[in-house]
Each structure stands twice: as C-alpha cells, then as structure tokens.
Amino acid sequence: MSFPAGRGDHLSTPALLSARGYALRPLRDDDLPWLRELYASTRAEELAPVPWPKAAKRTFLDSQFALQHQHYQAHYGNSDFLAIERDGVPVGRYYLQRSTPDHLIVDICLLPDERGRGVAAALIAYSQGQAAARGCGVELHVQADNVAAQRLYRRLGFAVIKDQRSHLLLRWARD
C-alpha cells in the first residue's frame, strides 16, 4: 500500500533539531526498505530469545511491518507520514495525525543509535506547541511494558487516560 500524497502543510522541523542536522520530510514509497529495517530494530530485543532461524524471524518481521503499514495507511491516511533525517540520512519516522479535538501521535520510532539524544522529546514538545496553538491536546498509545517511553511521555506532561492491557492511552492537555 502506497503512502498517501501527504498534506501540503506537513509538520515542519523544529529549530532545535534543524540546528543539530535533523530534518523532516514526507515519506515516499521508496522509503519502505529502510522503514522495514527500522521496524525490525524495534523488535530485535523481543525476538532475540526466540529460537527461530534468522530467515524465519525476517519473514515474521517483514509480515508484521506490512500489516502495520497497511493498518496505518487505512486508519490514519490523513496523517503526516514523515521521515526523520540526520544530515540527509533517514534515522526514524514520525506519524502525526493533526485533527480535533486532539492530535494523535500515531508512531514515533528511531534507529537504536539515535535513541536517547532528545530527538523524540523535541518532536513531541514541538507537536504539543502546535496542537496548543490550535486549541488541541495530544494523545498517543504506548506499550504497557515500554517503561522508557512511558518515562519520556510523563516527563512531557502526558497522563494515562485508559489502560488497554497491552497498551496505555496517554493524553497531554494544553494549559
């Protein structure tokens, strides 16, 4: 399934990130190979103890990525589907649905070497400012066992509004 044409007014790159060599750009279909690798990097720790051959893990990850990609396109087609680049090289993705009453962070994901550098925090804080300017809050889902992400979201002012067992729904409300 192809990426939608994209919004003409996609989220711009926050100045804090631009100064560090990062940029946002709309995703294209030719980004799918590296997006597949990015997705696989998010599941590596989970699959490490699974006693499958490497090829079976790859097949599983590719199928899971395809299903996730199809789901995001079908259910969040009017979102910003953005590549996060550092010095022109893709290092992550940011999917943001800007709607009312709340914007929704559909997905934010960085390659392992890019995690912990403040990129996600800067993007989310910028998105919060953009949402507040439109009178909106921001929501997101996080895996219930992803303690590091939950810590970041709490630091940015998000609170749990619904426990969905495997995932938590969090919301940030503008002041």
VEXDODREN-670879 format. One record per atom (N, C-alpha, C): residue number from 1; atom name; x negated, y negated, z. Coordinates in Angstrom, 2 decimals, decimal comma, m for minus. Atoms other than C-alpha are relative to their C-alpha. Layout:
BEGIN
<site NUM CA <X Y Z>>
...
This chain:
BEGIN
<site 1 N <m0,84 1,17 0,00>>
<site 1 CA <0,00 0,00 0,00>>
<site 1 C <m0,89 m1,24 0,00>>
<site 2 N <0,81 1,20 0,16>>
<site 2 CA <m1,43 m3,37 m1,03>>
<site 2 C <0,30 m1,03 1,08>>
<site 3 N <m0,25 1,12 m0,88>>
<site 3 CA <m1,85 m6,40 1,16>>
<site 3 C <0,96 m0,95 m0,69>>
<site 4 N <m0,88 1,01 0,61>>
<site 4 CA <0,88 m8,99 0,64>>
<site 4 C <m0,85 m1,17 m0,49>>
<site 5 N <0,72 1,13 0,58>>
<site 5 CA <m0,11 m12,10 m1,30>>
<site 5 C <m0,58 m0,90 1,08>>
<site 6 N <0,53 0,80 m1,09>>
<site 6 CA <m0,59 m13,85 2,02>>
<site 6 C <0,62 m1,37 0,06>>
<site 7 N <m0,54 1,33 m0,22>>
<site 7 CA <0,51 m17,11 3,46>>
<site 7 C <m0,99 m1,01 m0,55>>
<site 8 N <0,87 1,06 0,48>>
<site 8 CA <m0,83 m20,22 1,84>>
<site 8 C <m0,61 m0,79 1,15>>
<site 9 N <0,46 0,75 m1,17>>
<site 9 CA <m1,27 m21,69 5,31>>
<site 9 C <m0,59 0,93 1,06>>
<site 10 N <0,53 m0,95 m0,98>>
<site 10 CA <m3,19 m18,81 6,91>>
<site 10 C <m0,80 m0,72 1,07>>
<site 11 N <0,71 0,55 m1,14>>
<site 11 CA <m4,81 m19,45 10,26>>
<site 11 C <m1,41 m0,40 m0,43>>
<site 12 N <1,35 0,45 0,33>>
<site 12 CA <m7,97 m21,49 9,85>>
<site 12 C <m0,99 0,49 1,06>>
<site 13 N <1,03 m0,46 m0,93>>
<site 13 CA <m11,26 m20,62 11,52>>
<site 13 C <m0,19 m1,03 1,10>>
<site 14 N <0,26 0,94 m1,10>>
<site 14 CA <m11,66 m22,17 14,98>>
<site 14 C <m1,41 m0,58 m0,12>>
<site 15 N <1,30 0,68 0,11>>
<site 15 CA <m14,51 m24,72 15,06>>
<site 15 C <m1,09 0,69 0,80>>
<site 16 N <0,96 m0,70 m0,85>>
<site 16 CA <m16,20 m22,83 17,90>>
<site 16 C <m0,62 1,19 m0,73>>
<site 17 N <0,51 m1,15 0,74>>
<site 17 CA <m16,52 m19,77 15,67>>
<site 17 C <m0,71 m0,42 m1,28>>
<site 18 N <0,68 0,50 1,21>>
<site 18 CA <m17,40 m21,70 12,50>>
<site 18 C <m1,43 m0,40 0,31>>
<site 19 N <1,33 0,44 m0,39>>
<site 19 CA <m20,35 m23,20 14,33>>
<site 19 C <m0,95 1,17 0,24>>
<site 20 N <0,82 m1,20 m0,24>>
<site 20 CA <m21,57 m19,66 15,07>>
<site 20 C <m0,10 0,90 m1,24>>
<site 21 N <0,12 m0,75 1,24>>
<site 21 CA <m21,32 m18,50 11,43>>
<site 21 C <1,17 0,89 m0,33>>
<site 22 N <m1,18 m0,82 0,26>>
<site 22 CA <m17,88 m16,87 11,60>>
<site 22 C <0,98 m0,74 m0,89>>
<site 23 N <m1,05 0,57 0,85>>
<site 23 CA <m15,06 m17,41 9,13>>
<site 23 C <1,14 1,01 m0,11>>
<site 24 N <m1,17 m0,82 0,26>>
<site 24 CA <m11,57 m16,10 8,49>>
<site 24 C <0,37 m0,14 m1,46>>
<site 25 N <m0,51 0,05 1,38>>
<site 25 CA <m10,26 m15,19 5,05>>
<site 25 C <1,07 1,06 m0,15>>
<site 26 N <m1,03 m1,02 0,23>>
<site 26 CA <m7,21 m13,34 3,75>>
<site 26 C <m0,62 1,31 m0,49>>
<site 27 N <0,47 m1,31 0,45>>
<site 27 CA <m7,76 m9,63 3,30>>
<site 27 C <0,50 0,32 m1,40>>
<site 28 N <m0,33 m0,44 1,35>>
<site 28 CA <m7,71 m8,06 m0,16>>
<site 28 C <m0,05 1,53 m0,04>>
<site 29 N <0,00 m1,46 0,12>>
<site 29 CA <m7,20 m4,51 m1,35>>
<site 29 C <m1,41 0,58 m0,06>>
<site 30 N <1,36 m0,54 0,06>>
<site 30 CA <m10,94 m4,15 m2,00>>
<site 30 C <m0,69 m0,01 1,37>>
<site 31 N <0,51 m0,07 m1,37>>
<site 31 CA <m11,45 m4,58 1,78>>
<site 31 C <0,34 1,33 0,67>>
<site 32 N <m0,46 m1,23 m0,65>>
<site 32 CA <m9,79 m1,23 2,51>>
<site 32 C <m1,12 0,96 0,42>>
<site 33 N <1,06 m0,91 m0,45>>
<site 33 CA <m13,03 0,83 2,59>>
<site 33 C <m0,65 m0,42 1,32>>
<site 34 N <0,63 0,41 m1,26>>
<site 34 CA <m14,67 m1,26 5,31>>
<site 34 C <1,02 m0,07 1,12>>
<site 35 N <m1,05 m0,03 m1,03>>
<site 35 CA <m11,34 m1,59 7,15>>
<site 35 C <0,18 1,42 0,55>>
<site 36 N <m0,09 m1,41 m0,41>>
<site 36 CA <m11,20 2,22 7,23>>
<site 36 C <m1,13 0,32 0,98>>
<site 37 N <1,14 m0,21 m0,89>>
<site 37 CA <m14,68 2,26 8,82>>
<site 37 C <0,19 m0,73 1,33>>
<site 38 N <m0,28 0,77 m1,21>>
<site 38 CA <m13,66 m0,44 11,30>>
<site 38 C <0,97 0,78 0,88>>
<site 39 N <m0,98 m0,79 m0,75>>
<site 39 CA <m10,64 1,64 12,32>>
<site 39 C <m0,68 1,21 0,64>>
<site 40 N <0,69 m1,18 m0,53>>
<site 40 CA <m12,84 4,73 12,73>>
<site 40 C <m0,85 m0,37 1,21>>
<site 41 N <0,84 0,42 m1,14>>
<site 41 CA <m15,13 2,76 15,06>>
<site 41 C <0,82 m0,18 1,27>>
<site 42 N <m0,84 0,18 m1,18>>
<site 42 CA <m12,19 2,10 17,38>>
<site 42 C <0,41 1,32 0,62>>
<site 43 N <m0,43 m1,32 m0,49>>
<site 43 CA <m11,50 5,83 17,76>>
<site 43 C <m1,20 0,91 0,30>>
<site 44 N <1,19 m0,85 m0,14>>
<site 44 CA <m15,10 7,11 17,98>>
<site 44 C <m0,14 0,59 1,40>>
<site 45 N <0,14 m0,48 m1,38>>
<site 45 CA <m15,21 7,37 21,77>>
<site 45 C <1,06 1,04 0,33>>
<site 46 N <m1,12 m0,92 m0,24>>
<site 46 CA <m11,83 9,08 21,89>>
<site 46 C <m0,24 1,35 m0,66>>
<site 47 N <0,18 m1,25 0,75>>
<site 47 CA <m12,80 11,67 19,27>>
<site 47 C <m1,33 0,71 0,27>>
<site 48 N <1,32 m0,61 m0,25>>
<site 48 CA <m16,37 12,31 20,48>>
<site 48 C <0,09 1,39 0,64>>
<site 49 N <m0,03 m1,33 m0,61>>
<site 49 CA <m15,40 15,25 22,74>>
<site 49 C <0,84 1,04 m0,77>>
<site 50 N <m0,85 m0,92 0,76>>
<site 50 CA <m13,02 16,78 20,18>>
<site 50 C <m0,90 0,93 m0,83>>
<site 51 N <0,91 m0,94 0,66>>
<site 51 CA <m14,67 19,96 18,81>>
<site 51 C <0,32 0,28 m1,47>>
<site 52 N <m0,29 m0,16 1,42>>
<site 52 CA <m13,71 19,38 15,18>>
<site 52 C <m1,27 m0,25 m0,81>>
<site 53 N <1,11 0,34 0,90>>
<site 53 CA <m16,18 19,39 12,30>>
<site 53 C <0,11 m1,48 m0,41>>
<site 54 N <0,05 1,42 0,39>>
<site 54 CA <m17,23 15,92 11,16>>
<site 54 C <1,00 m0,30 m1,13>>
<site 55 N <m0,91 0,22 1,13>>
<site 55 CA <m15,24 16,28 7,92>>
<site 55 C <1,46 0,00 0,45>>
<site 56 N <m1,38 m0,03 m0,51>>
<site 56 CA <m12,06 17,15 9,85>>
<site 56 C <0,33 m1,29 0,75>>
<site 57 N <m0,20 1,28 m0,69>>
<site 57 CA <m12,49 14,08 12,07>>
<site 57 C <0,20 m1,13 m1,00>>
<site 58 N <m0,10 1,05 1,02>>
<site 58 CA <m12,99 11,93 8,99>>
<site 58 C <1,36 0,04 m0,68>>
<site 59 N <m1,31 m0,15 0,63>>
<site 59 CA <m9,86 13,32 7,33>>
<site 59 C <1,10 m0,51 0,92>>
<site 60 N <m0,97 0,46 m0,98>>
<site 60 CA <m7,88 12,71 10,50>>
<site 60 C <m0,01 m1,53 0,11>>
<site 61 N <0,11 1,45 m0,12>>
<site 61 CA <m9,18 9,14 10,87>>
<site 61 C <0,52 m0,72 m1,24>>
<site 62 N <m0,49 0,62 1,24>>
<site 62 CA <m8,50 8,33 7,23>>
<site 62 C <1,51 0,04 m0,08>>
<site 63 N <m1,46 m0,10 0,05>>
<site 63 CA <m4,93 9,59 7,52>>
<site 63 C <0,64 m0,92 1,03>>
<site 64 N <m0,53 0,89 m1,02>>
<site 64 CA <m4,36 7,67 10,76>>
<site 64 C <m0,10 m1,47 m0,43>>
<site 65 N <0,15 1,36 0,51>>
<site 65 CA <m5,73 4,49 9,19>>
<site 65 C <1,06 m0,29 m1,05>>
<site 66 N <m0,99 0,20 1,07>>
<site 66 CA <m3,47 4,93 6,16>>
<site 66 C <1,40 m0,20 0,58>>
<site 67 N <m1,31 0,14 m0,63>>
<site 67 CA <m0,42 5,37 8,38>>
<site 67 C <0,12 m1,35 0,72>>
<site 68 N <m0,02 1,28 m0,70>>
<site 68 CA <m1,33 2,35 10,50>>
<site 68 C <0,12 m1,15 m1,01>>
<site 69 N <m0,02 1,05 1,03>>
<site 69 CA <m1,97 0,22 7,41>>
<site 69 C <1,40 m0,10 m0,62>>
<site 70 N <m1,35 m0,01 0,58>>
<site 70 CA <1,36 1,25 5,89>>
<site 70 C <1,01 m0,58 0,99>>
<site 71 N <m0,90 0,51 m1,03>>
<site 71 CA <3,17 0,51 9,16>>
<site 71 C <m0,12 m1,52 0,12>>
<site 72 N <0,20 1,44 m0,13>>
<site 72 CA <1,63 m2,95 9,49>>
<site 72 C <0,56 m0,75 m1,21>>
<site 73 N <m0,50 0,67 1,20>>
<site 73 CA <2,47 m3,84 5,89>>
<site 73 C <1,53 0,00 m0,04>>
<site 74 N <m1,45 m0,12 0,05>>
<site 74 CA <6,05 m2,60 6,21>>
<site 74 C <0,70 m0,83 1,06>>
<site 75 N <m0,68 0,65 m1,11>>
<site 75 CA <6,85 m4,17 9,57>>
<site 75 C <m0,47 m1,42 0,29>>
<site 76 N <0,55 1,33 m0,29>>
<site 76 CA <4,67 m7,29 9,66>>
<site 76 C <m0,50 m0,67 m1,28>>
<site 77 N <0,43 0,47 1,32>>
<site 77 CA <4,44 m8,21 5,98>>
<site 77 C <m0,19 m1,50 m0,12>>
<site 78 N <0,14 1,46 0,08>>
<site 78 CA <4,75 m11,94 6,64>>
<site 78 C <m1,09 m0,53 0,92>>
<site 79 N <1,08 0,38 m0,91>>
<site 79 CA <1,68 m11,98 8,90>>
<site 79 C <m1,21 m0,51 m0,76>>
<site 80 N <1,33 0,31 0,51>>
<site 80 CA <m1,76 m13,43 8,38>>
<site 80 C <m0,81 1,29 0,16>>
<site 81 N <0,88 m1,16 m0,03>>
<site 81 CA <m3,93 m10,41 7,48>>
<site 81 C <m1,38 m0,52 m0,35>>
<site 82 N <1,25 0,73 0,18>>
<site 82 CA <m7,39 m11,84 7,97>>
<site 82 C <m1,22 0,86 0,29>>
<site 83 N <1,32 m0,56 m0,26>>
<site 83 CA <m10,95 m10,62 7,71>>
<site 83 C <m0,74 m1,00 0,88>>
<site 84 N <0,92 0,81 m0,79>>
<site 84 CA <m13,32 m11,91 10,35>>
<site 84 C <m1,38 0,28 m0,58>>
<site 85 N <1,33 m0,16 0,59>>
<site 85 CA <m16,68 m12,50 8,70>>
<site 85 C <m1,02 m0,77 0,83>>
<site 86 N <1,12 0,70 m0,62>>
<site 86 CA <m20,03 m13,42 10,18>>
<site 86 C <m1,08 m0,12 m1,05>>
<site 87 N <0,98 0,29 1,06>>
<site 87 CA <m22,41 m15,05 7,75>>
<site 87 C <0,35 0,74 m1,28>>
<site 88 N <m0,49 m0,60 1,25>>
<site 88 CA <m20,27 m13,68 4,89>>
<site 88 C <0,18 1,50 0,02>>
<site 89 N <m0,13 m1,45 m0,09>>
<site 89 CA <m20,24 m10,08 6,13>>
<site 89 C <1,20 0,34 0,89>>
<site 90 N <m1,17 m0,35 m0,83>>
<site 90 CA <m16,96 m8,53 7,38>>
<site 90 C <m0,41 0,72 1,29>>
<site 91 N <0,31 m0,59 m1,30>>
<site 91 CA <m17,13 m7,72 11,09>>
<site 91 C <1,27 0,32 0,80>>
<site 92 N <m1,23 m0,28 m0,73>>
<site 92 CA <m13,47 m7,45 12,06>>
<site 92 C <1,23 m0,42 m0,76>>
<site 93 N <m1,28 0,39 0,60>>
<site 93 CA <m9,83 m8,06 11,35>>
<site 93 C <0,86 m0,66 1,07>>
<site 94 N <m0,93 0,70 m0,89>>
<site 94 CA <m7,15 m10,29 12,84>>
<site 94 C <1,32 m0,10 m0,72>>
<site 95 N <m1,34 0,01 0,58>>
<site 95 CA <m3,48 m9,75 12,09>>
<site 95 C <0,90 m0,78 0,94>>
<site 96 N <m0,79 0,90 m0,83>>
<site 96 CA <m1,24 m12,53 13,38>>
<site 96 C <1,30 m0,34 m0,71>>
<site 97 N <m1,31 0,35 0,53>>
<site 97 CA <2,47 m12,95 12,81>>
<site 97 C <0,44 m1,29 0,70>>
<site 98 N <m0,40 1,29 m0,57>>
<site 98 CA <3,40 m16,59 13,31>>
<site 98 C <1,48 m0,21 m0,27>>
<site 99 N <m1,44 0,15 0,11>>
<site 99 CA <7,12 m16,70 13,97>>
<site 99 C <0,54 m0,52 1,32>>
<site 100 N <m0,61 0,48 m1,24>>
<site 100 CA <9,55 m17,93 16,60>>
<site 100 C <0,87 1,10 0,58>>
<site 101 N <0,46 0,95 m1,01>>
<site 101 CA <10,16 m17,72 19,46>>
<site 101 C <m1,45 0,22 0,42>>
<site 102 N <1,38 m0,29 m0,38>>
<site 102 CA <6,75 m16,07 19,90>>
<site 102 C <m0,81 0,48 m1,20>>
<site 103 N <0,93 m0,57 0,96>>
<site 103 CA <3,77 m15,45 17,69>>
<site 103 C <m0,39 1,38 0,53>>
<site 104 N <0,38 m1,36 m0,38>>
<site 104 CA <2,62 m11,83 17,71>>
<site 104 C <m1,39 0,31 m0,54>>
<site 105 N <1,30 m0,50 0,43>>
<site 105 CA <m0,98 m10,68 17,64>>
<site 105 C <0,23 1,48 m0,29>>
<site 106 N <m0,27 m1,37 0,44>>
<site 106 CA <m0,40 m7,51 15,64>>
<site 106 C <m1,22 0,87 0,26>>
<site 107 N <1,23 m0,77 m0,17>>
<site 107 CA <m4,03 m6,41 15,77>>
<site 107 C <m1,19 m0,94 0,01>>
<site 108 N <1,30 0,67 0,03>>
<site 108 CA <m7,47 m7,73 16,60>>
<site 108 C <m1,02 1,08 0,25>>
<site 109 N <0,96 m1,09 m0,06>>
<site 109 CA <m10,46 m5,50 16,06>>
<site 109 C <m1,34 m0,47 m0,54>>
<site 110 N <1,35 0,37 0,41>>
<site 110 CA <m14,21 m6,00 15,82>>
<site 110 C <m0,89 1,24 m0,02>>
<site 111 N <1,00 m1,06 0,00>>
<site 111 CA <m17,11 m3,73 14,95>>
<site 111 C <m0,69 0,04 1,37>>
<site 112 N <0,60 m0,12 m1,35>>
<site 112 CA <m18,88 m2,42 18,09>>
<site 112 C <m1,07 m1,05 0,31>>
<site 113 N <1,07 0,98 m0,25>>
<site 113 CA <m21,89 m4,75 17,70>>
<site 113 C <0,51 m1,42 0,19>>
<site 114 N <m0,57 1,34 m0,11>>
<site 114 CA <m19,58 m7,78 17,58>>
<site 114 C <0,85 m0,18 1,26>>
<site 115 N <m0,84 0,07 m1,20>>
<site 115 CA <m17,59 m6,94 20,70>>
<site 115 C <m0,79 m0,62 1,15>>
<site 116 N <0,62 0,62 m1,16>>
<site 116 CA <m18,29 m8,91 23,85>>
<site 116 C <m0,73 m1,30 m0,28>>
<site 117 N <0,67 1,25 0,36>>
<site 117 CA <m19,51 m12,02 22,03>>
<site 117 C <0,93 m1,21 0,05>>
<site 118 N <m0,94 1,11 m0,12>>
<site 118 CA <m16,42 m14,14 22,67>>
<site 118 C <0,82 m0,29 m1,24>>
<site 119 N <m0,72 0,24 1,26>>
<site 119 CA <m15,02 m13,84 19,14>>
<site 119 C <1,51 0,18 0,21>>
<site 120 N <m1,42 m0,24 m0,23>>
<site 120 CA <m11,70 m12,30 20,18>>
<site 120 C <0,58 m1,07 0,91>>
<site 121 N <m0,49 1,03 m0,93>>
<site 121 CA <m11,33 m14,74 23,08>>
<site 121 C <0,20 m1,33 m0,72>>
<site 122 N <m0,12 1,27 0,73>>
<site 122 CA <m11,95 m17,71 20,79>>
<site 122 C <1,18 0,03 m0,97>>
<site 123 N <m1,13 m0,10 0,93>>
<site 123 CA <m9,46 m16,47 18,17>>
<site 123 C <1,33 m0,04 0,73>>
<site 124 N <m1,26 m0,04 m0,74>>
<site 124 CA <m6,79 m15,75 20,74>>
<site 124 C <0,30 m1,36 0,62>>
<site 125 N <m0,21 1,32 m0,60>>
<site 125 CA <m7,27 m19,08 22,55>>
<site 125 C <0,44 m1,01 m1,07>>
<site 126 N <m0,39 0,89 1,12>>
<site 126 CA <m7,06 m20,91 19,21>>
<site 126 C <1,44 0,30 m0,42>>
<site 127 N <m1,37 m0,39 0,37>>
<site 127 CA <m3,91 m18,95 18,33>>
<site 127 C <1,00 m0,47 1,05>>
<site 128 N <m0,86 0,50 m1,06>>
<site 128 CA <m2,43 m19,87 21,70>>
<site 128 C <0,26 m1,50 m0,19>>
<site 129 N <m0,15 1,44 0,24>>
<site 129 CA <m3,05 m23,55 20,95>>
<site 129 C <0,91 m0,27 m1,19>>
<site 130 N <m0,85 0,16 1,18>>
<site 130 CA <m1,47 m23,21 17,51>>
<site 130 C <1,45 0,34 0,33>>
<site 131 N <m1,36 m0,39 m0,39>>
<site 131 CA <1,56 m21,43 18,98>>
<site 131 C <0,63 m1,07 0,89>>
<site 132 N <m0,52 1,03 m0,91>>
<site 132 CA <1,96 m24,01 21,76>>
<site 132 C <0,41 m1,26 m0,77>>
<site 133 N <m0,32 1,18 0,80>>
<site 133 CA <1,90 m26,81 19,18>>
<site 133 C <1,33 0,16 m0,74>>
<site 134 N <m1,28 m0,28 0,68>>
<site 134 CA <4,93 m25,14 17,55>>
<site 134 C <1,10 0,37 1,01>>
<site 135 N <m0,98 m0,32 m1,02>>
<site 135 CA <6,69 m24,58 20,88>>
<site 135 C <0,20 1,49 0,22>>
<site 136 N <m0,10 m1,46 m0,10>>
<site 136 CA <5,98 m20,84 20,85>>
<site 136 C <m0,95 0,56 1,04>>
<site 137 N <0,92 m0,78 m0,80>>
<site 137 CA <4,42 m18,29 23,15>>
<site 137 C <m0,72 0,98 m0,91>>
<site 138 N <0,73 m1,02 0,76>>
<site 138 CA <2,22 m15,38 22,08>>
<site 138 C <0,21 1,34 0,70>>
<site 139 N <m0,13 m1,35 m0,52>>
<site 139 CA <2,84 m11,65 22,53>>
<site 139 C <m1,01 0,91 m0,67>>
<site 140 N <0,86 m1,02 0,57>>
<site 140 CA <0,68 m8,61 21,95>>
<site 140 C <0,23 1,31 0,74>>
<site 141 N <m0,02 m1,33 m0,64>>
<site 141 CA <0,55 m4,89 22,69>>
<site 141 C <m1,45 0,42 0,23>>
<site 142 N <1,32 m0,54 m0,29>>
<site 142 CA <m2,43 m3,20 24,30>>
<site 142 C <0,19 1,41 0,54>>
<site 143 N <m0,06 m1,36 m0,52>>
<site 143 CA <m3,10 0,45 25,01>>
<site 143 C <m0,11 m0,04 1,52>>
<site 144 N <m0,03 m0,03 m1,46>>
<site 144 CA <m2,39 1,24 28,64>>
<site 144 C <m1,35 0,36 0,59>>
<site 145 N <1,31 m0,40 m0,52>>
<site 145 CA <m5,87 2,77 29,03>>
<site 145 C <m1,15 m0,90 m0,47>>
<site 146 N <1,04 0,91 0,48>>
<site 146 CA <m7,76 m0,12 27,38>>
<site 146 C <m0,23 m1,11 1,04>>
<site 147 N <0,21 0,90 m1,13>>
<site 147 CA <m8,94 m1,79 30,58>>
<site 147 C <m0,76 m1,26 m0,41>>
<site 148 N <0,79 1,17 0,41>>
<site 148 CA <m11,49 m4,08 28,90>>
<site 148 C <0,86 m1,02 m0,72>>
<site 149 N <m0,88 0,93 0,72>>
<site 149 CA <m8,91 m5,58 26,54>>
<site 149 C <1,01 m0,64 0,96>>
<site 150 N <m0,95 0,55 m0,96>>
<site 150 CA <m6,42 m5,98 29,37>>
<site 150 C <m0,64 m1,09 0,85>>
<site 151 N <0,73 1,00 m0,79>>
<site 151 CA <m9,04 m7,86 31,39>>
<site 151 C <m0,12 m1,31 m0,79>>
<site 152 N <0,09 1,18 0,85>>
<site 152 CA <m9,59 m10,25 28,46>>
<site 152 C <1,35 m0,71 m0,09>>
<site 153 N <m1,32 0,61 0,16>>
<site 153 CA <m5,88 m10,82 27,95>>
<site 153 C <0,47 m0,67 1,29>>
<site 154 N <m0,38 0,64 m1,28>>
<site 154 CA <m5,29 m11,52 31,65>>
<site 154 C <m0,78 m1,30 0,19>>
<site 155 N <0,84 1,21 m0,11>>
<site 155 CA <m8,18 m13,99 31,62>>
<site 155 C <0,55 m1,13 m0,86>>
<site 156 N <m0,56 1,00 0,91>>
<site 156 CA <m6,45 m15,76 28,72>>
<site 156 C <1,45 m0,37 0,35>>
<site 157 N <m1,31 0,41 m0,47>>
<site 157 CA <m3,20 m16,03 30,68>>
<site 157 C <1,16 0,88 m0,37>>
<site 158 N <m1,08 m0,93 0,36>>
<site 158 CA <m1,23 m13,06 29,38>>
<site 158 C <0,45 0,77 1,23>>
<site 159 N <m0,56 m0,81 m1,09>>
<site 159 CA <1,07 m11,14 31,73>>
<site 159 C <0,81 1,13 m0,62>>
<site 160 N <m0,77 m1,15 0,45>>
<site 160 CA <2,67 m7,72 31,34>>
<site 160 C <1,48 m0,33 0,14>>
<site 161 N <m1,45 0,19 m0,09>>
<site 161 CA <6,34 m8,04 30,47>>
<site 161 C <0,76 1,31 m0,20>>
<site 162 N <m0,67 m1,29 0,15>>
<site 162 CA <7,04 m4,42 29,61>>
<site 162 C <m1,06 1,11 m0,06>>
<site 163 N <0,87 m1,18 0,01>>
<site 163 CA <5,31 m1,12 30,34>>
<site 163 C <0,68 1,04 m0,89>>
<site 164 N <m0,56 m0,96 0,95>>
<site 164 CA <5,92 1,17 27,37>>
<site 164 C <m0,75 1,33 0,05>>
<site 165 N <0,75 m1,22 m0,32>>
<site 165 CA <3,88 4,02 28,89>>
<site 165 C <m1,35 0,05 m0,72>>
<site 166 N <1,29 m0,07 0,69>>
<site 166 CA <1,21 4,38 26,20>>
<site 166 C <m0,56 m1,39 m0,28>>
<site 167 N <0,38 1,38 0,27>>
<site 167 CA <1,14 0,61 25,58>>
<site 167 C <0,70 m0,94 0,97>>
<site 168 N <m0,61 1,07 m0,79>>
<site 168 CA <1,85 m2,55 27,50>>
<site 168 C <0,31 m1,15 m0,94>>
<site 169 N <m0,34 1,22 0,73>>
<site 169 CA <3,64 m5,55 26,02>>
<site 169 C <m0,36 m1,17 0,92>>
<site 170 N <0,44 1,15 m0,76>>
<site 170 CA <2,00 m8,76 27,20>>
<site 170 C <0,49 m1,27 m0,68>>
<site 171 N <m0,45 1,28 0,54>>
<site 171 CA <3,12 m12,35 26,77>>
<site 171 C <m0,76 m1,12 0,68>>
<site 172 N <0,56 1,26 m0,48>>
<site 172 CA <1,49 m15,71 27,12>>
<site 172 C <1,04 m1,07 m0,29>>
<site 173 N <m0,98 1,08 0,17>>
<site 173 CA <3,82 m18,65 27,68>>
<site 173 C <m0,73 m1,33 0,03>>
<site 174 N <0,63 1,33 0,02>>
<site 174 CA <2,83 m22,17 26,79>>
<site 174 C <0,37 m0,75 1,26>>
<site 175 N <m0,27 0,78 m1,22>>
<site 175 CA <2,59 m24,61 29,68>>
<site 175 C <1,11 m1,00 m0,20>>
